[in-house]
Amino acid sequence: MPHASGGLLATLPRYQSPARMAASVWQLGPPGLEPEAVAAFLCHVLPPDASVFRGVQRVPVAPPRVRRGTGQGPGFPGEDALAERLLAALARAVGGHAVAAVVDVSLSGGVDSAALCTMAARHSPGRVRAWTMDVHFADATERRNARRVADAAGVQLVDVAIPDSVLPELFEPAVLSQETAILNARAVASFAFYAEARRQGATTLLSGAGADEVLLGNPEALTGAAARVAEDRRLAREVLRGDLVENLGMDQRAPGLPWDAGGTPGAEDHPEEVRYAAWVLRELVLPPELRSAATHGVSVRTPYLDADFADVALALPRDVLARQGAGKWLFRHAVRVLVPDAVRLARKTPRYAHTALSSPVRTRWLELYREWLTPARLDPLELVDPGATRALLERYARLTPEAPEAGAMDRLLMRLCSLAMLHAHACVRTPCPES
C-alpha cells in the first residue's frame, strides 16, 4: 500500500474551505457564541444541556441504567464465566456490524482495536481492511503491534501517513467539523485520517472508541482528570476578564467536577467512575471520531458502546476489571484466544501528551496561535482578555516541550483558537437550505 501523504496533500485545499462544512449545528445558523457559555466552557462548568452557541441547546443522554456488580460472593459466576459472557457480547456486537462487502476497522495497536480487528476477520474472512495512523505522536510499540495483529489475523493493513506539516493547516476545518473546541492535535489528525480513508473507498469503519470507558481501561484516569480540570480552571481565570466573570457569579461558586451528578438525567444512579466515563465520551472522545468522519462521508461504528456489550461491561465488578494498577483485566483474559500476548498484556501507554512545542512544525503552530489570538479575533468573545491571552502565549512559546505546565497551556490555547474560529464562522455563515 503506497504512502497516503500524496493523496492527503492533494485533497488539502478542499478541506481548507469552511464553506464546505455541513455539520449539524451550522444548519441552525447560530449568530455566534454566547459569552457566558464560553467562560463556563473554559472553566468546566458548562451544563450538559447547554452549548457555547447562542440559541443552541444540547440534549444530554442518560447513562445506561446498569450498575457495577458487587464482586465475589454467593452466586458469583466466576471470572472464567464472566470472561465468556464478555467475549460472547463482543462477538454479537461485531457480528452485527460486519455485514458489508468490505469491513474496515480502525487499528491503533492496543488491545481493544486488536480484539475488534481479529473478531471482524473471523466474522468476515478475506474482507477486512485494518487502518492505522502514521503520525509523529503515534506510539511506536502500538504501531508495531498493529502490524503484528494484522498479520496474525490475515487482514490488509492500510497505513495512513499524516505529515506534520498538514496538521496546523487542517486545524480550522477540523474544529468546524467537530463543532466544538478541541484540545490536541490528535483531533486534527482524526480529521485527516478520515479524509484519506474516504478517498481510498472506506464508507464505514469499526472503532474501538469507548472500550476504555466501559471496561475501566485506565484506573488512574479519574484522579489525573480531576487534577487537569483544576489546572484548566486556574489558567482560564488568567485569560478571562475578571470583572465580567465576577459579575456572572462564577467566582462565587464552588464548582464541582464536570462529571458530578446533576444536569444529566439518571447520573445520580451511577458511581463517579461511570459518570466520568460518560463525560469523557461526550466531550472528548466521540466528537473528533464521529463528527470528523461524518464530514467526509464516513460512518463510524463503535461496537464497545453497543447497548448489549456496554450493559455486560458496566455490570462487571470493579475487582475483575482493575488489578495492580492495570485496567481491563477481565477483558484481557477474555480475548486471550484472539489477541497475541504481547499485545493483550501490554500496559496502556499515555497518549497524545504532545503539545505544539513538541511538534516538528512548532514554528507554524505558534504562528497559527498568534494569527487567531489577536484582539480582533478575541474581542468578539467579550469575556476573553486579549492582552492576558497574548502574555500567556508568549510565556508558553518560551517553554521547553518537557515543561510541566506546557500541556495545560497548550490545551487552553487550542481551545481559545477553536472558540475564535467557531465564532468567526458562525457570524458569517448563512443557514443551510435544509434548516
Order of alpha helices (4+ residues) and beta strands (2+ residues): alpha-alpha-alpha-beta-alpha-beta-alpha-beta-alpha-alpha-beta-alpha-alpha-alpha-alpha-alpha-beta-alpha-alpha-alpha-alpha-alpha-alpha-alpha
